[in-house]
Amino acid sequence: MNIDERIERLTERHEALAQSMELLVALHRENEIRFDKRFAQNEDRMAQMMDAINRLAHVAEIHERRIEDLEG
């Protein structure tokens, strides 16, 4: 194998690596977008759950006061 053939092989490998890197970058960007979307959805769900828990705690406090009043 002469120098020109070696250079040609290296050039082909370099191009293949460059294409692989471009693909990886594109996939990474897509994954970031999906992650950000899911993270935002999870934040919304967490806020809804916290609101529901707070409302349940309020109802529990009211029931506890009623029981205490009945016992007192």
PyMOL Python script that loads the backbone (N, CA, C, O; Angstrom):
from pymol import cmd

cmd.read_pdbstr("""\
ATOM      1  N   MET A   1       0.856  -1.176   0.000  1.00  0.00           N
ATOM      2  CA  MET A   1       0.000   0.000   0.000  1.00  0.00           C
ATOM      3  C   MET A   1       0.903   1.240   0.000  1.00  0.00           C
ATOM      4  O   MET A   1       1.754   1.404   0.874  1.00  0.00           O
ATOM      5  N   ASN A   2       0.702   2.095  -0.982  1.00  0.00           N
ATOM      6  CA  ASN A   2       1.544   3.282  -1.074  1.00  0.00           C
ATOM      7  C   ASN A   2       0.923   4.434  -0.273  1.00  0.00           C
ATOM      8  O   ASN A   2      -0.164   4.305   0.291  1.00  0.00           O
ATOM      9  N   ILE A   3       1.616   5.522  -0.242  1.00  0.00           N
ATOM     10  CA  ILE A   3       1.206   6.670   0.576  1.00  0.00           C
ATOM     11  C   ILE A   3      -0.127   7.252   0.118  1.00  0.00           C
ATOM     12  O   ILE A   3      -0.938   7.674   0.943  1.00  0.00           O
ATOM     13  N   ASP A   4      -0.355   7.275  -1.184  1.00  0.00           N
ATOM     14  CA  ASP A   4      -1.620   7.819  -1.693  1.00  0.00           C
ATOM     15  C   ASP A   4      -2.809   6.963  -1.247  1.00  0.00           C
ATOM     16  O   ASP A   4      -3.868   7.483  -0.896  1.00  0.00           O
ATOM     17  N   GLU A   5      -2.613   5.652  -1.268  1.00  0.00           N
ATOM     18  CA  GLU A   5      -3.686   4.749  -0.828  1.00  0.00           C
ATOM     19  C   GLU A   5      -3.942   4.913   0.670  1.00  0.00           C
ATOM     20  O   GLU A   5      -5.089   4.887   1.117  1.00  0.00           O
ATOM     21  N   ARG A   6      -2.891   5.078   1.423  1.00  0.00           N
ATOM     22  CA  ARG A   6      -3.047   5.289   2.870  1.00  0.00           C
ATOM     23  C   ARG A   6      -3.782   6.598   3.160  1.00  0.00           C
ATOM     24  O   ARG A   6      -4.669   6.653   4.012  1.00  0.00           O
ATOM     25  N   ILE A   7      -3.399   7.635   2.444  1.00  0.00           N
ATOM     26  CA  ILE A   7      -4.072   8.928   2.623  1.00  0.00           C
ATOM     27  C   ILE A   7      -5.549   8.802   2.255  1.00  0.00           C
ATOM     28  O   ILE A   7      -6.411   9.356   2.937  1.00  0.00           O
ATOM     29  N   GLU A   8      -5.837   8.079   1.188  1.00  0.00           N
ATOM     30  CA  GLU A   8      -7.225   7.874   0.763  1.00  0.00           C
ATOM     31  C   GLU A   8      -8.013   7.142   1.848  1.00  0.00           C
ATOM     32  O   GLU A   8      -9.145   7.519   2.154  1.00  0.00           O
ATOM     33  N   ARG A   9      -7.421   6.100   2.428  1.00  0.00           N
ATOM     34  CA  ARG A   9      -8.092   5.350   3.500  1.00  0.00           C
ATOM     35  C   ARG A   9      -8.324   6.230   4.719  1.00  0.00           C
ATOM     36  O   ARG A   9      -9.396   6.189   5.323  1.00  0.00           O
ATOM     37  N   LEU A  10      -7.329   7.022   5.080  1.00  0.00           N
ATOM     38  CA  LEU A  10      -7.475   7.933   6.228  1.00  0.00           C
ATOM     39  C   LEU A  10      -8.563   8.965   5.961  1.00  0.00           C
ATOM     40  O   LEU A  10      -9.345   9.298   6.852  1.00  0.00           O
ATOM     41  N   THR A  11      -8.607   9.462   4.741  1.00  0.00           N
ATOM     42  CA  THR A  11      -9.638  10.439   4.366  1.00  0.00           C
ATOM     43  C   THR A  11     -11.025   9.817   4.482  1.00  0.00           C
ATOM     44  O   THR A  11     -11.950  10.446   4.996  1.00  0.00           O
ATOM     45  N   GLU A  12     -11.170   8.583   4.005  1.00  0.00           N
ATOM     46  CA  GLU A  12     -12.467   7.895   4.105  1.00  0.00           C
ATOM     47  C   GLU A  12     -12.861   7.680   5.556  1.00  0.00           C
ATOM     48  O   GLU A  12     -14.016   7.884   5.931  1.00  0.00           O
ATOM     49  N   ARG A  13     -11.903   7.270   6.368  1.00  0.00           N
ATOM     50  CA  ARG A  13     -12.183   7.067   7.793  1.00  0.00           C
ATOM     51  C   ARG A  13     -12.566   8.385   8.464  1.00  0.00           C
ATOM     52  O   ARG A  13     -13.490   8.439   9.276  1.00  0.00           O
ATOM     53  N   HIS A  14     -11.852   9.426   8.118  1.00  0.00           N
ATOM     54  CA  HIS A  14     -12.145  10.745   8.691  1.00  0.00           C
ATOM     55  C   HIS A  14     -13.559  11.176   8.331  1.00  0.00           C
ATOM     56  O   HIS A  14     -14.294  11.669   9.187  1.00  0.00           O
ATOM     57  N   GLU A  15     -13.944  10.996   7.080  1.00  0.00           N
ATOM     58  CA  GLU A  15     -15.294  11.358   6.636  1.00  0.00           C
ATOM     59  C   GLU A  15     -16.349  10.526   7.364  1.00  0.00           C
ATOM     60  O   GLU A  15     -17.395  11.043   7.757  1.00  0.00           O
ATOM     61  N   ALA A  16     -16.069   9.240   7.539  1.00  0.00           N
ATOM     62  CA  ALA A  16     -17.015   8.372   8.257  1.00  0.00           C
ATOM     63  C   ALA A  16     -17.144   8.816   9.709  1.00  0.00           C
ATOM     64  O   ALA A  16     -18.248   8.850  10.253  1.00  0.00           O
ATOM     65  N   LEU A  17     -16.032   9.152  10.331  1.00  0.00           N
ATOM     66  CA  LEU A  17     -16.076   9.639  11.719  1.00  0.00           C
ATOM     67  C   LEU A  17     -16.828  10.966  11.818  1.00  0.00           C
ATOM     68  O   LEU A  17     -17.597  11.183  12.754  1.00  0.00           O
ATOM     69  N   ALA A  18     -16.603  11.835  10.863  1.00  0.00           N
ATOM     70  CA  ALA A  18     -17.296  13.131  10.864  1.00  0.00           C
ATOM     71  C   ALA A  18     -18.801  12.924  10.731  1.00  0.00           C
ATOM     72  O   ALA A  18     -19.579  13.597  11.407  1.00  0.00           O
ATOM     73  N   GLN A  19     -19.217  12.007   9.874  1.00  0.00           N
ATOM     74  CA  GLN A  19     -20.645  11.722   9.718  1.00  0.00           C
ATOM     75  C   GLN A  19     -21.215  11.120  10.988  1.00  0.00           C
ATOM     76  O   GLN A  19     -22.328  11.456  11.393  1.00  0.00           O
ATOM     77  N   SER A  20     -20.464  10.237  11.616  1.00  0.00           N
ATOM     78  CA  SER A  20     -20.906   9.639  12.875  1.00  0.00           C
ATOM     79  C   SER A  20     -21.092  10.706  13.946  1.00  0.00           C
ATOM     80  O   SER A  20     -22.070  10.690  14.694  1.00  0.00           O
ATOM     81  N   MET A  21     -20.150  11.623  14.006  1.00  0.00           N
ATOM     82  CA  MET A  21     -20.243  12.699  14.997  1.00  0.00           C
ATOM     83  C   MET A  21     -21.448  13.593  14.721  1.00  0.00           C
ATOM     84  O   MET A  21     -22.136  14.008  15.655  1.00  0.00           O
ATOM     85  N   GLU A  22     -21.707  13.889  13.469  1.00  0.00           N
ATOM     86  CA  GLU A  22     -22.875  14.697  13.122  1.00  0.00           C
ATOM     87  C   GLU A  22     -24.159  13.994  13.555  1.00  0.00           C
ATOM     88  O   GLU A  22     -25.076  14.628  14.079  1.00  0.00           O
ATOM     89  N   LEU A  23     -24.219  12.695  13.336  1.00  0.00           N
ATOM     90  CA  LEU A  23     -25.380  11.921  13.748  1.00  0.00           C
ATOM     91  C   LEU A  23     -25.535  11.928  15.260  1.00  0.00           C
ATOM     92  O   LEU A  23     -26.637  12.107  15.779  1.00  0.00           O
ATOM     93  N   LEU A  24     -24.432  11.733  15.962  1.00  0.00           N
ATOM     94  CA  LEU A  24     -24.473  11.754  17.429  1.00  0.00           C
ATOM     95  C   LEU A  24     -24.935  13.111  17.961  1.00  0.00           C
ATOM     96  O   LEU A  24     -25.721  13.176  18.906  1.00  0.00           O
ATOM     97  N   VAL A  25     -24.454  14.173  17.366  1.00  0.00           N
ATOM     98  CA  VAL A  25     -24.858  15.519  17.791  1.00  0.00           C
ATOM     99  C   VAL A  25     -26.354  15.709  17.562  1.00  0.00           C
ATOM    100  O   VAL A  25     -27.049  16.249  18.422  1.00  0.00           O
ATOM    101  N   ALA A  26     -26.847  15.275  16.421  1.00  0.00           N
ATOM    102  CA  ALA A  26     -28.279  15.406  16.122  1.00  0.00           C
ATOM    103  C   ALA A  26     -29.109  14.592  17.106  1.00  0.00           C
ATOM    104  O   ALA A  26     -30.126  15.072  17.607  1.00  0.00           O
ATOM    105  N   LEU A  27     -28.684  13.377  17.382  1.00  0.00           N
ATOM    106  CA  LEU A  27     -29.408  12.547  18.346  1.00  0.00           C
ATOM    107  C   LEU A  27     -29.376  13.160  19.735  1.00  0.00           C
ATOM    108  O   LEU A  27     -30.376  13.129  20.452  1.00  0.00           O
ATOM    109  N   HIS A  28     -28.246  13.711  20.114  1.00  0.00           N
ATOM    110  CA  HIS A  28     -28.124  14.361  21.418  1.00  0.00           C
ATOM    111  C   HIS A  28     -29.077  15.551  21.525  1.00  0.00           C
ATOM    112  O   HIS A  28     -29.727  15.734  22.554  1.00  0.00           O
ATOM    113  N   ARG A  29     -29.162  16.347  20.486  1.00  0.00           N
ATOM    114  CA  ARG A  29     -30.075  17.495  20.487  1.00  0.00           C
ATOM    115  C   ARG A  29     -31.528  17.036  20.622  1.00  0.00           C
ATOM    116  O   ARG A  29     -32.306  17.627  21.371  1.00  0.00           O
ATOM    117  N   GLU A  30     -31.889  15.975  19.888  1.00  0.00           N
ATOM    118  CA  GLU A  30     -33.251  15.442  19.980  1.00  0.00           C
ATOM    119  C   GLU A  30     -33.542  14.942  21.392  1.00  0.00           C
ATOM    120  O   GLU A  30     -34.622  15.176  21.934  1.00  0.00           O
ATOM    121  N   ASN A  31     -32.572  14.258  21.977  1.00  0.00           N
ATOM    122  CA  ASN A  31     -32.753  13.762  23.342  1.00  0.00           C
ATOM    123  C   ASN A  31     -32.882  14.895  24.349  1.00  0.00           C
ATOM    124  O   ASN A  31     -33.663  14.796  25.295  1.00  0.00           O
ATOM    125  N   GLU A  32     -32.129  15.965  24.157  1.00  0.00           N
ATOM    126  CA  GLU A  32     -32.243  17.124  25.041  1.00  0.00           C
ATOM    127  C   GLU A  32     -33.633  17.739  24.954  1.00  0.00           C
ATOM    128  O   GLU A  32     -34.221  18.104  25.972  1.00  0.00           O
ATOM    129  N   ILE A  33     -34.153  17.851  23.746  1.00  0.00           N
ATOM    130  CA  ILE A  33     -35.494  18.415  23.560  1.00  0.00           C
ATOM    131  C   ILE A  33     -36.527  17.540  24.249  1.00  0.00           C
ATOM    132  O   ILE A  33     -37.409  18.044  24.946  1.00  0.00           O
ATOM    133  N   ARG A  34     -36.421  16.217  24.055  1.00  0.00           N
ATOM    134  CA  ARG A  34     -37.360  15.294  24.712  1.00  0.00           C
ATOM    135  C   ARG A  34     -37.231  15.366  26.226  1.00  0.00           C
ATOM    136  O   ARG A  34     -38.234  15.365  26.939  1.00  0.00           O
ATOM    137  N   PHE A  35     -35.996  15.427  26.720  1.00  0.00           N
ATOM    138  CA  PHE A  35     -35.770  15.511  28.161  1.00  0.00           C
ATOM    139  C   PHE A  35     -36.380  16.780  28.728  1.00  0.00           C
ATOM    140  O   PHE A  35     -37.068  16.738  29.748  1.00  0.00           O
ATOM    141  N   ASP A  36     -36.133  17.909  28.074  1.00  0.00           N
ATOM    142  CA  ASP A  36     -36.677  19.177  28.553  1.00  0.00           C
ATOM    143  C   ASP A  36     -38.201  19.149  28.590  1.00  0.00           C
ATOM    144  O   ASP A  36     -38.814  19.666  29.523  1.00  0.00           O
ATOM    145  N   LYS A  37     -38.810  18.541  27.569  1.00  0.00           N
ATOM    146  CA  LYS A  37     -40.272  18.447  27.515  1.00  0.00           C
ATOM    147  C   LYS A  37     -40.790  17.582  28.661  1.00  0.00           C
ATOM    148  O   LYS A  37     -41.735  17.958  29.354  1.00  0.00           O
ATOM    149  N   ARG A  38     -40.167  16.424  28.854  1.00  0.00           N
ATOM    150  CA  ARG A  38     -40.597  15.534  29.945  1.00  0.00           C
ATOM    151  C   ARG A  38     -40.363  16.174  31.304  1.00  0.00           C
ATOM    152  O   ARG A  38     -41.186  16.032  32.208  1.00  0.00           O
ATOM    153  N   PHE A  39     -39.255  16.874  31.454  1.00  0.00           N
ATOM    154  CA  PHE A  39     -38.961  17.535  32.722  1.00  0.00           C
ATOM    155  C   PHE A  39     -40.034  18.569  33.030  1.00  0.00           C
ATOM    156  O   PHE A  39     -40.501  18.661  34.165  1.00  0.00           O
ATOM    157  N   ALA A  40     -40.422  19.342  32.033  1.00  0.00           N
ATOM    158  CA  ALA A  40     -41.475  20.342  32.229  1.00  0.00           C
ATOM    159  C   ALA A  40     -42.801  19.676  32.581  1.00  0.00           C
ATOM    160  O   ALA A  40     -43.532  20.161  33.444  1.00  0.00           O
ATOM    161  N   GLN A  41     -43.112  18.564  31.913  1.00  0.00           N
ATOM    162  CA  GLN A  41     -44.345  17.835  32.235  1.00  0.00           C
ATOM    163  C   GLN A  41     -44.302  17.314  33.666  1.00  0.00           C
ATOM    164  O   GLN A  41     -45.300  17.379  34.383  1.00  0.00           O
ATOM    165  N   ASN A  42     -43.160  16.804  34.076  1.00  0.00           N
ATOM    166  CA  ASN A  42     -43.030  16.303  35.443  1.00  0.00           C
ATOM    167  C   ASN A  42     -43.152  17.420  36.466  1.00  0.00           C
ATOM    168  O   ASN A  42     -43.722  17.216  37.538  1.00  0.00           O
ATOM    169  N   GLU A  43     -42.629  18.588  36.153  1.00  0.00           N
ATOM    170  CA  GLU A  43     -42.789  19.727  37.052  1.00  0.00           C
ATOM    171  C   GLU A  43     -44.261  20.089  37.202  1.00  0.00           C
ATOM    172  O   GLU A  43     -44.723  20.370  38.308  1.00  0.00           O
ATOM    173  N   ASP A  44     -44.998  20.082  36.096  1.00  0.00           N
ATOM    174  CA  ASP A  44     -46.434  20.367  36.150  1.00  0.00           C
ATOM    175  C   ASP A  44     -47.164  19.330  36.993  1.00  0.00           C
ATOM    176  O   ASP A  44     -48.010  19.673  37.818  1.00  0.00           O
ATOM    177  N   ARG A  45     -46.830  18.054  36.780  1.00  0.00           N
ATOM    178  CA  ARG A  45     -47.462  16.991  37.564  1.00  0.00           C
ATOM    179  C   ARG A  45     -47.140  17.135  39.041  1.00  0.00           C
ATOM    180  O   ARG A  45     -48.015  16.954  39.889  1.00  0.00           O
ATOM    181  N   MET A  46     -45.911  17.453  39.352  1.00  0.00           N
ATOM    182  CA  MET A  46     -45.513  17.624  40.749  1.00  0.00           C
ATOM    183  C   MET A  46     -46.284  18.780  41.383  1.00  0.00           C
ATOM    184  O   MET A  46     -46.726  18.677  42.528  1.00  0.00           O
ATOM    185  N   ALA A  47     -46.444  19.858  40.661  1.00  0.00           N
ATOM    186  CA  ALA A  47     -47.206  20.996  41.185  1.00  0.00           C
ATOM    187  C   ALA A  47     -48.666  20.595  41.429  1.00  0.00           C
ATOM    188  O   ALA A  47     -49.260  20.990  42.432  1.00  0.00           O
ATOM    189  N   GLN A  48     -49.236  19.816  40.519  1.00  0.00           N
ATOM    190  CA  GLN A  48     -50.612  19.350  40.706  1.00  0.00           C
ATOM    191  C   GLN A  48     -50.718  18.431  41.921  1.00  0.00           C
ATOM    192  O   GLN A  48     -51.663  18.529  42.705  1.00  0.00           O
ATOM    193  N   MET A  49     -49.740  17.541  42.068  1.00  0.00           N
ATOM    194  CA  MET A  49     -49.764  16.633  43.223  1.00  0.00           C
ATOM    195  C   MET A  49     -49.612  17.400  44.533  1.00  0.00           C
ATOM    196  O   MET A  49     -50.295  17.099  45.512  1.00  0.00           O
ATOM    197  N   MET A  50     -48.733  18.374  44.554  1.00  0.00           N
ATOM    198  CA  MET A  50     -48.554  19.171  45.769  1.00  0.00           C
ATOM    199  C   MET A  50     -49.831  19.927  46.104  1.00  0.00           C
ATOM    200  O   MET A  50     -50.197  20.035  47.274  1.00  0.00           O
ATOM    201  N   ASP A  51     -50.505  20.446  45.099  1.00  0.00           N
ATOM    202  CA  ASP A  51     -51.773  21.137  45.321  1.00  0.00           C
ATOM    203  C   ASP A  51     -52.805  20.169  45.900  1.00  0.00           C
ATOM    204  O   ASP A  51     -53.514  20.510  46.846  1.00  0.00           O
ATOM    205  N   ALA A  52     -52.890  18.963  45.335  1.00  0.00           N
ATOM    206  CA  ALA A  52     -53.840  17.964  45.823  1.00  0.00           C
ATOM    207  C   ALA A  52     -53.512  17.559  47.255  1.00  0.00           C
ATOM    208  O   ALA A  52     -54.416  17.410  48.078  1.00  0.00           O
ATOM    209  N   ILE A  53     -52.246  17.383  47.558  1.00  0.00           N
ATOM    210  CA  ILE A  53     -51.835  17.024  48.918  1.00  0.00           C
ATOM    211  C   ILE A  53     -52.201  18.130  49.895  1.00  0.00           C
ATOM    212  O   ILE A  53     -52.697  17.857  50.988  1.00  0.00           O
ATOM    213  N   ASN A  54     -51.961  19.367  49.510  1.00  0.00           N
ATOM    214  CA  ASN A  54     -52.315  20.493  50.385  1.00  0.00           C
ATOM    215  C   ASN A  54     -53.819  20.566  50.631  1.00  0.00           C
ATOM    216  O   ASN A  54     -54.260  20.845  51.746  1.00  0.00           O
ATOM    217  N   ARG A  55     -54.607  20.313  49.578  1.00  0.00           N
ATOM    218  CA  ARG A  55     -56.054  20.316  49.748  1.00  0.00           C
ATOM    219  C   ARG A  55     -56.498  19.165  50.652  1.00  0.00           C
ATOM    220  O   ARG A  55     -57.377  19.349  51.493  1.00  0.00           O
ATOM    221  N   LEU A  56     -55.907  17.993  50.490  1.00  0.00           N
ATOM    222  CA  LEU A  56     -56.237  16.860  51.360  1.00  0.00           C
ATOM    223  C   LEU A  56     -55.843  17.140  52.811  1.00  0.00           C
ATOM    224  O   LEU A  56     -56.574  16.788  53.737  1.00  0.00           O
ATOM    225  N   ALA A  57     -54.697  17.767  53.000  1.00  0.00           N
ATOM    226  CA  ALA A  57     -54.272  18.120  54.358  1.00  0.00           C
ATOM    227  C   ALA A  57     -55.264  19.090  54.985  1.00  0.00           C
ATOM    228  O   ALA A  57     -55.575  18.978  56.171  1.00  0.00           O
ATOM    229  N   HIS A  58     -55.755  20.025  54.215  1.00  0.00           N
ATOM    230  CA  HIS A  58     -56.747  20.985  54.715  1.00  0.00           C
ATOM    231  C   HIS A  58     -58.037  20.259  55.123  1.00  0.00           C
ATOM    232  O   HIS A  58     -58.598  20.530  56.185  1.00  0.00           O
ATOM    233  N   VAL A  59     -58.495  19.343  54.278  1.00  0.00           N
ATOM    234  CA  VAL A  59     -59.694  18.567  54.590  1.00  0.00           C
ATOM    235  C   VAL A  59     -59.463  17.740  55.857  1.00  0.00           C
ATOM    236  O   VAL A  59     -60.351  17.654  56.705  1.00  0.00           O
ATOM    237  N   ALA A  60     -58.293  17.140  55.994  1.00  0.00           N
ATOM    238  CA  ALA A  60     -57.974  16.344  57.179  1.00  0.00           C
ATOM    239  C   ALA A  60     -57.999  17.206  58.437  1.00  0.00           C
ATOM    240  O   ALA A  60     -58.491  16.773  59.479  1.00  0.00           O
ATOM    241  N   GLU A  61     -57.474  18.416  58.344  1.00  0.00           N
ATOM    242  CA  GLU A  61     -57.496  19.330  59.495  1.00  0.00           C
ATOM    243  C   GLU A  61     -58.927  19.674  59.890  1.00  0.00           C
ATOM    244  O   GLU A  61     -59.256  19.710  61.075  1.00  0.00           O
ATOM    245  N   ILE A  62     -59.773  19.926  58.902  1.00  0.00           N
ATOM    246  CA  ILE A  62     -61.179  20.241  59.186  1.00  0.00           C
ATOM    247  C   ILE A  62     -61.850  19.064  59.867  1.00  0.00           C
ATOM    248  O   ILE A  62     -62.562  19.253  60.853  1.00  0.00           O
ATOM    249  N   HIS A  63     -61.643  17.858  59.369  1.00  0.00           N
ATOM    250  CA  HIS A  63     -62.237  16.671  59.970  1.00  0.00           C
ATOM    251  C   HIS A  63     -61.705  16.451  61.388  1.00  0.00           C
ATOM    252  O   HIS A  63     -62.455  16.065  62.285  1.00  0.00           O
ATOM    253  N   GLU A  64     -60.433  16.694  61.579  1.00  0.00           N
ATOM    254  CA  GLU A  64     -59.845  16.531  62.910  1.00  0.00           C
ATOM    255  C   GLU A  64     -60.468  17.509  63.894  1.00  0.00           C
ATOM    256  O   GLU A  64     -60.746  17.134  65.033  1.00  0.00           O
ATOM    257  N   ARG A  65     -60.693  18.744  63.489  1.00  0.00           N
ATOM    258  CA  ARG A  65     -61.344  19.735  64.359  1.00  0.00           C
ATOM    259  C   ARG A  65     -62.764  19.316  64.690  1.00  0.00           C
ATOM    260  O   ARG A  65     -63.211  19.460  65.828  1.00  0.00           O
ATOM    261  N   ARG A  66     -63.475  18.797  63.692  1.00  0.00           N
ATOM    262  CA  ARG A  66     -64.857  18.351  63.930  1.00  0.00           C
ATOM    263  C   ARG A  66     -64.875  17.209  64.952  1.00  0.00           C
ATOM    264  O   ARG A  66     -65.706  17.195  65.859  1.00  0.00           O
ATOM    265  N   ILE A  67     -63.950  16.252  64.796  1.00  0.00           N
ATOM    266  CA  ILE A  67     -63.890  15.131  65.739  1.00  0.00           C
ATOM    267  C   ILE A  67     -63.575  15.628  67.145  1.00  0.00           C
ATOM    268  O   ILE A  67     -64.180  15.189  68.123  1.00  0.00           O
ATOM    269  N   GLU A  68     -62.614  16.556  67.231  1.00  0.00           N
ATOM    270  CA  GLU A  68     -62.258  17.114  68.536  1.00  0.00           C
ATOM    271  C   GLU A  68     -63.450  17.839  69.165  1.00  0.00           C
ATOM    272  O   GLU A  68     -63.675  17.738  70.371  1.00  0.00           O
ATOM    273  N   ASP A  69     -64.216  18.574  68.341  1.00  0.00           N
ATOM    274  CA  ASP A  69     -65.391  19.272  68.857  1.00  0.00           C
ATOM    275  C   ASP A  69     -66.456  18.288  69.352  1.00  0.00           C
ATOM    276  O   ASP A  69     -67.118  18.538  70.359  1.00  0.00           O
ATOM    277  N   LEU A  70     -66.613  17.172  68.639  1.00  0.00           N
ATOM    278  CA  LEU A  70     -67.580  16.152  69.051  1.00  0.00           C
ATOM    279  C   LEU A  70     -67.139  15.449  70.329  1.00  0.00           C
ATOM    280  O   LEU A  70     -67.971  15.089  71.161  1.00  0.00           O
ATOM    281  N   GLU A  71     -65.867  15.258  70.484  1.00  0.00           N
ATOM    282  CA  GLU A  71     -65.336  14.595  71.683  1.00  0.00           C
ATOM    283  C   GLU A  71     -65.295  15.518  72.867  1.00  0.00           C
ATOM    284  O   GLU A  71     -65.372  15.073  74.012  1.00  0.00           O
ATOM    285  N   GLY A  72     -65.172  16.816  72.600  1.00  0.00           N
ATOM    286  CA  GLY A  72     -64.993  17.796  73.667  1.00  0.00           C
ATOM    287  C   GLY A  72     -66.242  18.155  74.310  1.00  0.00           C
ATOM    288  O   GLY A  72     -66.250  18.973  75.231  1.00  0.00           O
TER     289      GLY A  72
END
""", "prot")
cmd.dss("prot")
cmd.show_as("cartoon", "prot")
cmd.util.cbc("prot")
cmd.orient("prot")
